[in-house]
């Protein structure tokens, strides 16, 4: 099914290229270890499990639902900058 929707693209601010999770080489364990000391904020639009699945099992460009909280978007940027 084809849809048109709004979403946030996660991108590298230096190259202006969308982040492709397939090339980040992140593991579930590495993400969960980070989350022990830096808990993810609660967000009904995007869960911890969705984040882990997106970063470890997807390819293409990484995007977030349009209704993701700003706090969650900031958390994801911090997580990625710390882990890559």
Backbone atoms as SQL, in Angstrom:
CREATE TABLE atoms (id INTEGER PRIMARY KEY, chain TEXT, resi INTEGER, resn TEXT, atom TEXT, x REAL, y REAL, z REAL);
INSERT INTO atoms VALUES
  (1, 'A', 1, 'UNK', 'N', 0.843, -1.176, 0.000),
  (2, 'A', 1, 'UNK', 'CA', 0.000, 0.000, 0.000),
  (3, 'A', 1, 'UNK', 'C', 0.891, 1.242, 0.000),
  (4, 'A', 2, 'UNK', 'N', 0.614, 2.155, -0.859),
  (5, 'A', 2, 'UNK', 'CA', 1.365, 3.405, -0.941),
  (6, 'A', 2, 'UNK', 'C', 0.622, 4.466, -0.145),
  (7, 'A', 3, 'UNK', 'N', 1.399, 5.229, 0.636),
  (8, 'A', 3, 'UNK', 'CA', 0.823, 6.295, 1.451),
  (9, 'A', 3, 'UNK', 'C', 1.681, 7.542, 1.326),
  (10, 'A', 4, 'UNK', 'N', 1.077, 8.652, 1.612),
  (11, 'A', 4, 'UNK', 'CA', 1.806, 9.913, 1.713),
  (12, 'A', 4, 'UNK', 'C', 1.622, 10.382, 3.147),
  (13, 'A', 5, 'UNK', 'N', 2.733, 10.692, 3.829),
  (14, 'A', 5, 'UNK', 'CA', 2.654, 11.046, 5.233),
  (15, 'A', 5, 'UNK', 'C', 3.802, 11.977, 5.584),
  (16, 'A', 6, 'UNK', 'N', 3.705, 12.594, 6.737),
  (17, 'A', 6, 'UNK', 'CA', 4.786, 13.424, 7.264),
  (18, 'A', 6, 'UNK', 'C', 5.611, 12.611, 8.228),
  (19, 'A', 7, 'UNK', 'N', 6.921, 12.879, 8.264),
  (20, 'A', 7, 'UNK', 'CA', 7.807, 12.222, 9.201),
  (21, 'A', 7, 'UNK', 'C', 9.086, 13.042, 9.317),
  (22, 'A', 8, 'UNK', 'N', 9.894, 12.704, 10.309),
  (23, 'A', 8, 'UNK', 'CA', 11.191, 13.348, 10.514),
  (24, 'A', 8, 'UNK', 'C', 12.274, 12.444, 9.953),
  (25, 'A', 9, 'UNK', 'N', 13.167, 13.009, 9.165),
  (26, 'A', 9, 'UNK', 'CA', 14.307, 12.261, 8.649),
  (27, 'A', 9, 'UNK', 'C', 15.504, 12.529, 9.558),
  (28, 'A', 10, 'UNK', 'N', 16.164, 11.472, 9.988),
  (29, 'A', 10, 'UNK', 'CA', 17.371, 11.599, 10.795),
  (30, 'A', 10, 'UNK', 'C', 18.527, 11.703, 9.802),
  (31, 'A', 11, 'UNK', 'N', 19.327, 12.779, 9.919),
  (32, 'A', 11, 'UNK', 'CA', 20.380, 13.005, 8.928),
  (33, 'A', 11, 'UNK', 'C', 21.670, 13.484, 9.579),
  (34, 'A', 12, 'UNK', 'N', 22.753, 13.344, 8.826),
  (35, 'A', 12, 'UNK', 'CA', 24.074, 13.805, 9.258),
  (36, 'A', 12, 'UNK', 'C', 24.174, 15.280, 8.890),
  (37, 'A', 13, 'UNK', 'N', 24.360, 16.133, 9.883),
  (38, 'A', 13, 'UNK', 'CA', 24.363, 17.574, 9.630),
  (39, 'A', 13, 'UNK', 'C', 25.604, 18.038, 8.863),
  (40, 'A', 14, 'UNK', 'N', 26.636, 17.225, 8.793),
  (41, 'A', 14, 'UNK', 'CA', 27.832, 17.585, 8.042),
  (42, 'A', 14, 'UNK', 'C', 27.651, 17.315, 6.556),
  (43, 'A', 15, 'UNK', 'N', 27.166, 16.123, 6.237),
  (44, 'A', 15, 'UNK', 'CA', 27.010, 15.732, 4.831),
  (45, 'A', 15, 'UNK', 'C', 25.613, 16.001, 4.288),
  (46, 'A', 16, 'UNK', 'N', 24.678, 16.268, 5.192),
  (47, 'A', 16, 'UNK', 'CA', 23.269, 16.476, 4.843),
  (48, 'A', 16, 'UNK', 'C', 22.642, 15.227, 4.206),
  (49, 'A', 17, 'UNK', 'N', 23.196, 14.063, 4.526),
  (50, 'A', 17, 'UNK', 'CA', 22.668, 12.802, 4.027),
  (51, 'A', 17, 'UNK', 'C', 21.857, 12.109, 5.108),
  (52, 'A', 18, 'UNK', 'N', 20.784, 11.447, 4.686),
  (53, 'A', 18, 'UNK', 'CA', 19.958, 10.693, 5.623),
  (54, 'A', 18, 'UNK', 'C', 20.769, 9.543, 6.216),
  (55, 'A', 19, 'UNK', 'N', 20.547, 9.275, 7.488),
  (56, 'A', 19, 'UNK', 'CA', 21.224, 8.181, 8.180),
  (57, 'A', 19, 'UNK', 'C', 20.595, 6.860, 7.740),
  (58, 'A', 20, 'UNK', 'N', 21.436, 5.918, 7.344),
  (59, 'A', 20, 'UNK', 'CA', 21.000, 4.573, 6.986),
  (60, 'A', 20, 'UNK', 'C', 21.413, 3.642, 8.126),
  (61, 'A', 21, 'UNK', 'N', 20.463, 3.136, 8.910),
  (62, 'A', 21, 'UNK', 'CA', 20.794, 2.293, 10.062),
  (63, 'A', 21, 'UNK', 'C', 21.646, 1.084, 9.715),
  (64, 'A', 22, 'UNK', 'N', 21.519, 0.585, 8.512),
  (65, 'A', 22, 'UNK', 'CA', 22.274, -0.591, 8.092),
  (66, 'A', 22, 'UNK', 'C', 23.787, -0.367, 8.188),
  (67, 'A', 23, 'UNK', 'N', 24.227, 0.880, 8.014),
  (68, 'A', 23, 'UNK', 'CA', 25.660, 1.183, 8.014),
  (69, 'A', 23, 'UNK', 'C', 26.183, 1.674, 9.369),
  (70, 'A', 24, 'UNK', 'N', 25.345, 1.703, 10.381),
  (71, 'A', 24, 'UNK', 'CA', 25.778, 2.181, 11.693),
  (72, 'A', 24, 'UNK', 'C', 26.457, 1.106, 12.525),
  (73, 'A', 25, 'UNK', 'N', 26.214, -0.138, 12.211),
  (74, 'A', 25, 'UNK', 'CA', 26.801, -1.285, 12.941),
  (75, 'A', 25, 'UNK', 'C', 26.442, -1.261, 14.423),
  (76, 'A', 26, 'UNK', 'N', 25.240, -0.830, 14.738),
  (77, 'A', 26, 'UNK', 'CA', 24.785, -0.831, 16.132),
  (78, 'A', 26, 'UNK', 'C', 24.133, -2.159, 16.458),
  (79, 'A', 27, 'UNK', 'N', 24.339, -2.609, 17.681),
  (80, 'A', 27, 'UNK', 'CA', 23.705, -3.847, 18.142),
  (81, 'A', 27, 'UNK', 'C', 22.688, -3.518, 19.226),
  (82, 'A', 28, 'UNK', 'N', 21.785, -4.438, 19.429),
  (83, 'A', 28, 'UNK', 'CA', 20.801, -4.300, 20.506),
  (84, 'A', 28, 'UNK', 'C', 21.510, -4.098, 21.839),
  (85, 'A', 29, 'UNK', 'N', 22.553, -4.878, 22.079),
  (86, 'A', 29, 'UNK', 'CA', 23.281, -4.813, 23.340),
  (87, 'A', 29, 'UNK', 'C', 23.909, -3.434, 23.561),
  (88, 'A', 30, 'UNK', 'N', 24.502, -2.885, 22.526),
  (89, 'A', 30, 'UNK', 'CA', 25.142, -1.581, 22.628),
  (90, 'A', 30, 'UNK', 'C', 24.111, -0.486, 22.932),
  (91, 'A', 31, 'UNK', 'N', 22.966, -0.559, 22.282),
  (92, 'A', 31, 'UNK', 'CA', 21.901, 0.427, 22.515),
  (93, 'A', 31, 'UNK', 'C', 21.334, 0.281, 23.919),
  (94, 'A', 32, 'UNK', 'N', 21.058, -0.942, 24.334),
  (95, 'A', 32, 'UNK', 'CA', 20.512, -1.177, 25.674),
  (96, 'A', 32, 'UNK', 'C', 21.495, -0.756, 26.764),
  (97, 'A', 33, 'UNK', 'N', 22.782, -0.952, 26.532),
  (98, 'A', 33, 'UNK', 'CA', 23.796, -0.515, 27.495),
  (99, 'A', 33, 'UNK', 'C', 23.743, 1.007, 27.651),
  (100, 'A', 34, 'UNK', 'N', 23.626, 1.719, 26.549),
  (101, 'A', 34, 'UNK', 'CA', 23.503, 3.180, 26.602),
  (102, 'A', 34, 'UNK', 'C', 22.240, 3.578, 27.366),
  (103, 'A', 35, 'UNK', 'N', 21.154, 2.869, 27.117),
  (104, 'A', 35, 'UNK', 'CA', 19.865, 3.201, 27.726),
  (105, 'A', 35, 'UNK', 'C', 19.834, 2.950, 29.232),
  (106, 'A', 36, 'UNK', 'N', 20.721, 2.107, 29.750),
  (107, 'A', 36, 'UNK', 'CA', 20.775, 1.875, 31.190),
  (108, 'A', 36, 'UNK', 'C', 21.094, 3.166, 31.938),
  (109, 'A', 37, 'UNK', 'N', 22.030, 3.938, 31.406),
  (110, 'A', 37, 'UNK', 'CA', 22.434, 5.196, 32.038),
  (111, 'A', 37, 'UNK', 'C', 21.691, 6.409, 31.496),
  (112, 'A', 38, 'UNK', 'N', 21.044, 6.231, 30.358),
  (113, 'A', 38, 'UNK', 'CA', 20.318, 7.325, 29.708),
  (114, 'A', 38, 'UNK', 'C', 18.954, 6.791, 29.259),
  (115, 'A', 39, 'UNK', 'N', 17.994, 6.696, 30.164),
  (116, 'A', 39, 'UNK', 'CA', 16.687, 6.132, 29.818),
  (117, 'A', 39, 'UNK', 'C', 15.973, 6.954, 28.738),
  (118, 'A', 40, 'UNK', 'N', 15.306, 6.245, 27.864),
  (119, 'A', 40, 'UNK', 'CA', 14.547, 6.900, 26.809),
  (120, 'A', 40, 'UNK', 'C', 13.264, 7.495, 27.387),
  (121, 'A', 41, 'UNK', 'N', 12.917, 8.719, 27.000),
  (122, 'A', 41, 'UNK', 'CA', 11.656, 9.292, 27.485),
  (123, 'A', 41, 'UNK', 'C', 10.450, 8.523, 26.945),
  (124, 'A', 42, 'UNK', 'N', 9.383, 8.520, 27.710),
  (125, 'A', 42, 'UNK', 'CA', 8.148, 7.874, 27.265),
  (126, 'A', 42, 'UNK', 'C', 7.554, 8.660, 26.106),
  (127, 'A', 43, 'UNK', 'N', 7.138, 7.937, 25.073),
  (128, 'A', 43, 'UNK', 'CA', 6.537, 8.575, 23.908),
  (129, 'A', 43, 'UNK', 'C', 5.554, 7.596, 23.273),
  (130, 'A', 44, 'UNK', 'N', 4.263, 7.909, 23.273),
  (131, 'A', 44, 'UNK', 'CA', 3.287, 6.984, 22.691),
  (132, 'A', 44, 'UNK', 'C', 3.468, 6.788, 21.185),
  (133, 'A', 45, 'UNK', 'N', 4.166, 7.712, 20.533),
  (134, 'A', 45, 'UNK', 'CA', 4.356, 7.620, 19.084),
  (135, 'A', 45, 'UNK', 'C', 5.548, 6.760, 18.691),
  (136, 'A', 46, 'UNK', 'N', 6.485, 6.529, 19.638),
  (137, 'A', 46, 'UNK', 'CA', 7.720, 5.819, 19.288),
  (138, 'A', 46, 'UNK', 'C', 8.299, 5.178, 20.541),
  (139, 'A', 47, 'UNK', 'N', 8.314, 3.859, 20.567),
  (140, 'A', 47, 'UNK', 'CA', 8.747, 3.130, 21.765),
  (141, 'A', 47, 'UNK', 'C', 10.233, 2.770, 21.712),
  (142, 'A', 48, 'UNK', 'N', 10.736, 2.369, 22.860),
  (143, 'A', 48, 'UNK', 'CA', 12.113, 1.887, 22.980),
  (144, 'A', 48, 'UNK', 'C', 12.347, 0.715, 22.030),
  (145, 'A', 49, 'UNK', 'N', 11.411, -0.205, 21.985),
  (146, 'A', 49, 'UNK', 'CA', 11.553, -1.377, 21.125),
  (147, 'A', 49, 'UNK', 'C', 11.565, -0.979, 19.645),
  (148, 'A', 50, 'UNK', 'N', 10.738, -0.032, 19.266),
  (149, 'A', 50, 'UNK', 'CA', 10.737, 0.443, 17.876),
  (150, 'A', 50, 'UNK', 'C', 12.088, 1.068, 17.526),
  (151, 'A', 51, 'UNK', 'N', 12.634, 1.856, 18.447),
  (152, 'A', 51, 'UNK', 'CA', 13.933, 2.474, 18.221),
  (153, 'A', 51, 'UNK', 'C', 14.997, 1.399, 17.995),
  (154, 'A', 52, 'UNK', 'N', 15.041, 0.412, 18.864),
  (155, 'A', 52, 'UNK', 'CA', 16.046, -0.650, 18.753),
  (156, 'A', 52, 'UNK', 'C', 15.871, -1.412, 17.439),
  (157, 'A', 53, 'UNK', 'N', 14.661, -1.769, 17.108),
  (158, 'A', 53, 'UNK', 'CA', 14.404, -2.497, 15.860),
  (159, 'A', 53, 'UNK', 'C', 14.808, -1.663, 14.647),
  (160, 'A', 54, 'UNK', 'N', 14.453, -0.388, 14.666),
  (161, 'A', 54, 'UNK', 'CA', 14.795, 0.483, 13.538),
  (162, 'A', 54, 'UNK', 'C', 16.299, 0.601, 13.359),
  (163, 'A', 55, 'UNK', 'N', 17.035, 0.714, 14.460),
  (164, 'A', 55, 'UNK', 'CA', 18.484, 0.913, 14.366),
  (165, 'A', 55, 'UNK', 'C', 19.270, -0.369, 14.112),
  (166, 'A', 56, 'UNK', 'N', 18.684, -1.516, 14.384),
  (167, 'A', 56, 'UNK', 'CA', 19.432, -2.763, 14.228),
  (168, 'A', 56, 'UNK', 'C', 18.933, -3.663, 13.101),
  (169, 'A', 57, 'UNK', 'N', 17.718, -3.429, 12.611),
  (170, 'A', 57, 'UNK', 'CA', 17.152, -4.360, 11.631),
  (171, 'A', 57, 'UNK', 'C', 16.581, -3.690, 10.390),
  (172, 'A', 58, 'UNK', 'N', 16.859, -2.413, 10.190),
  (173, 'A', 58, 'UNK', 'CA', 16.291, -1.759, 9.019),
  (174, 'A', 58, 'UNK', 'C', 17.381, -1.180, 8.134),
  (175, 'A', 59, 'UNK', 'N', 16.992, -0.851, 6.919),
  (176, 'A', 59, 'UNK', 'CA', 17.914, -0.216, 5.986),
  (177, 'A', 59, 'UNK', 'C', 17.145, 0.869, 5.243),
  (178, 'A', 60, 'UNK', 'N', 17.863, 1.631, 4.461),
  (179, 'A', 60, 'UNK', 'CA', 17.246, 2.785, 3.820),
  (180, 'A', 60, 'UNK', 'C', 17.518, 3.994, 4.683),
  (181, 'A', 61, 'UNK', 'N', 16.607, 4.921, 4.746),
  (182, 'A', 61, 'UNK', 'CA', 16.850, 6.074, 5.611),
  (183, 'A', 61, 'UNK', 'C', 16.038, 5.945, 6.882),
  (184, 'A', 62, 'UNK', 'N', 16.602, 6.473, 7.967),
  (185, 'A', 62, 'UNK', 'CA', 15.983, 6.392, 9.288),
  (186, 'A', 62, 'UNK', 'C', 15.046, 7.577, 9.461),
  (187, 'A', 63, 'UNK', 'N', 13.797, 7.280, 9.730),
  (188, 'A', 63, 'UNK', 'CA', 12.826, 8.348, 9.937),
  (189, 'A', 63, 'UNK', 'C', 11.980, 8.052, 11.167),
  (190, 'A', 64, 'UNK', 'N', 11.384, 9.111, 11.696),
  (191, 'A', 64, 'UNK', 'CA', 10.557, 9.023, 12.900),
  (192, 'A', 64, 'UNK', 'C', 9.154, 9.503, 12.575),
  (193, 'A', 65, 'UNK', 'N', 8.150, 8.973, 13.260),
  (194, 'A', 65, 'UNK', 'CA', 6.775, 9.419, 13.033),
  (195, 'A', 65, 'UNK', 'C', 6.624, 10.921, 13.264),
  (196, 'A', 66, 'UNK', 'N', 5.724, 11.521, 12.536),
  (197, 'A', 66, 'UNK', 'CA', 5.476, 12.962, 12.626),
  (198, 'A', 66, 'UNK', 'C', 5.098, 13.405, 14.033),
  (199, 'A', 67, 'UNK', 'N', 4.414, 12.552, 14.778),
  (200, 'A', 67, 'UNK', 'CA', 3.950, 12.948, 16.106),
  (201, 'A', 67, 'UNK', 'C', 4.914, 12.556, 17.233),
  (202, 'A', 68, 'UNK', 'N', 6.164, 12.230, 16.869),
  (203, 'A', 68, 'UNK', 'CA', 7.183, 11.949, 17.876),
  (204, 'A', 68, 'UNK', 'C', 7.465, 13.217, 18.668),
  (205, 'A', 69, 'UNK', 'N', 7.559, 13.088, 19.983),
  (206, 'A', 69, 'UNK', 'CA', 7.822, 14.249, 20.839),
  (207, 'A', 69, 'UNK', 'C', 9.212, 14.824, 20.556),
  (208, 'A', 70, 'UNK', 'N', 9.351, 16.133, 20.739),
  (209, 'A', 70, 'UNK', 'CA', 10.642, 16.788, 20.560),
  (210, 'A', 70, 'UNK', 'C', 11.686, 16.191, 21.493),
  (211, 'A', 71, 'UNK', 'N', 11.286, 15.877, 22.720),
  (212, 'A', 71, 'UNK', 'CA', 12.192, 15.274, 23.695),
  (213, 'A', 71, 'UNK', 'C', 12.751, 13.943, 23.170),
  (214, 'A', 72, 'UNK', 'N', 11.917, 13.174, 22.499),
  (215, 'A', 72, 'UNK', 'CA', 12.350, 11.896, 21.933),
  (216, 'A', 72, 'UNK', 'C', 13.322, 12.119, 20.784),
  (217, 'A', 73, 'UNK', 'N', 13.025, 13.073, 19.927),
  (218, 'A', 73, 'UNK', 'CA', 13.922, 13.377, 18.803),
  (219, 'A', 73, 'UNK', 'C', 15.295, 13.817, 19.313),
  (220, 'A', 74, 'UNK', 'N', 15.308, 14.644, 20.337),
  (221, 'A', 74, 'UNK', 'CA', 16.585, 15.088, 20.924),
  (222, 'A', 74, 'UNK', 'C', 17.343, 13.915, 21.548),
  (223, 'A', 75, 'UNK', 'N', 16.609, 13.030, 22.209),
  (224, 'A', 75, 'UNK', 'CA', 17.216, 11.846, 22.823),
  (225, 'A', 75, 'UNK', 'C', 17.876, 10.974, 21.752),
  (226, 'A', 76, 'UNK', 'N', 17.197, 10.753, 20.648),
  (227, 'A', 76, 'UNK', 'CA', 17.733, 9.913, 19.578),
  (228, 'A', 76, 'UNK', 'C', 18.998, 10.531, 18.991),
  (229, 'A', 77, 'UNK', 'N', 19.004, 11.841, 18.809),
  (230, 'A', 77, 'UNK', 'CA', 20.213, 12.513, 18.313),
  (231, 'A', 77, 'UNK', 'C', 21.366, 12.314, 19.289),
  (232, 'A', 78, 'UNK', 'N', 21.100, 12.467, 20.583),
  (233, 'A', 78, 'UNK', 'CA', 22.151, 12.269, 21.592),
  (234, 'A', 78, 'UNK', 'C', 22.644, 10.831, 21.592),
  (235, 'A', 79, 'UNK', 'N', 21.728, 9.876, 21.527),
  (236, 'A', 79, 'UNK', 'CA', 22.076, 8.451, 21.500),
  (237, 'A', 79, 'UNK', 'C', 22.973, 8.156, 20.301),
  (238, 'A', 80, 'UNK', 'N', 22.573, 8.590, 19.122),
  (239, 'A', 80, 'UNK', 'CA', 23.351, 8.304, 17.925),
  (240, 'A', 80, 'UNK', 'C', 24.721, 8.976, 17.973),
  (241, 'A', 81, 'UNK', 'N', 24.776, 10.206, 18.425),
  (242, 'A', 81, 'UNK', 'CA', 26.074, 10.891, 18.505),
  (243, 'A', 81, 'UNK', 'C', 27.001, 10.219, 19.517),
  (244, 'A', 82, 'UNK', 'N', 26.435, 9.646, 20.558),
  (245, 'A', 82, 'UNK', 'CA', 27.253, 8.957, 21.561),
  (246, 'A', 82, 'UNK', 'C', 27.739, 7.591, 21.064),
  (247, 'A', 83, 'UNK', 'N', 26.928, 6.928, 20.251),
  (248, 'A', 83, 'UNK', 'CA', 27.242, 5.549, 19.857),
  (249, 'A', 83, 'UNK', 'C', 27.967, 5.392, 18.524),
  (250, 'A', 84, 'UNK', 'N', 27.955, 6.419, 17.715),
  (251, 'A', 84, 'UNK', 'CA', 28.656, 6.268, 16.419),
  (252, 'A', 84, 'UNK', 'C', 29.853, 7.190, 16.324);
